[in-house]
Amino acid sequence: MSSIVVQRRVLPGFNLTLGYTLLYLALIVLIPLAAVFLKTFSMTLAQFWTAISAPRVLASFRLSFGMALLAAFINAVFGLLVTWVLVRYRFPGRRLIDAMVDLPFALPTAVAGIALTAVYGQNGWLGAPLLAWFGIKVAFTPIGILVALIFIGLPFVVRTLQPVLQDLETEVEEAAYSLGATRWQIFARVIFPALAPALLTGFMLAFARAVGEYGSVVFIAGNVPFVSEITPLLIITKLEQYDYSGAAAIAVVMLMVSFALLLIINAAQAWMRRRSAKDAS
């Protein structure tokens, strides 16, 4: 007699699981985003353009997106170095440093902002020497915003790169070295192509977090219009003034720009994967 094999699923069937997934995404993501777009429909095209093209709004856009991109780039460079040290070397305190990388995840953003302001203020442990020796003022300037965005974005790069680097076979590097490749050639032609998709993902995650960051930035920024006022703060200011349509218009622009950058990054990742697969074949 042929035995009947019964497949037991941990989760319900595909249709039910898909239904719950779509419902969850609709309630948490799609409906709130749609509400933001619908709120702008109460405005005419001229009113929408006036709301998003005001000099104060444009200044906040330049500051928020510019600092987010710069912080994500810095985190991509130094996040790769931190990941390399944590994965490839064994030293006393490595586990402690590895745990400290996740500190921005666990620390409330307001607490992080207050701590950074205290450290980088004019009388802080780091702020006072920087101001006295180099004339660099960090707190209540755009530099302070950059420091806060680097702080909250670093874990995204490290935690994205870490499993990829751990799974990278060192035998391939040893083979390249035995064939006469230099250390730089091994990194540029063997290691970096394997890490590039994950590095790009970490860069995008850090950028996305930085663009919408509020709690850790608002304390150290100074919030001076045209100088250190970020877009999320401007949105809250609009809401406090009961200008819901204006706040929604600014939010829509941020959402569209972030979504466009996300599409570009995803296209670049797909191109890298196809190129890696082609080179491997």
HELIX and SHEET records of a PDB file:
HELIX    1   1 PHE A   14  LEU A   25  1                                  12    
HELIX    2   2 ALA A   26  LEU A   30  3                                   5    
HELIX    3   3 ILE A   31  THR A   40  1                                  10    
HELIX    4   4 LEU A   45  ILE A   52  1                                   8    
HELIX    5   5 PRO A   55  ARG A   88  1                                  34    
HELIX    6   6 ARG A   94  MET A  100  1                                   7    
HELIX    7   7 LEU A  103  ALA A  106  1                                   4    
HELIX    8   8 THR A  109  TYR A  120  1                                  12    
HELIX    9   9 GLY A  127  PRO A  129  1                                   3    
HELIX   10  10 LEU A  130  PHE A  134  3                                   5    
HELIX   11  11 PRO A  142  ASP A  167  1                                  26    
HELIX   12  12 THR A  170  SER A  178  1                                   9    
HELIX   13  13 ARG A  183  ILE A  186  1                                   4    
HELIX   14  14 PHE A  187  ILE A  191  3                                   5    
HELIX   15  15 PHE A  192  VAL A  211  1                                  20    
HELIX   16  16 GLY A  215  ALA A  221  1                                   7    
HELIX   17  17 THR A  231  GLU A  240  1                                  10    
HELIX   18  18 TYR A  244  ALA A  280  1                                  37    
END                                                                             
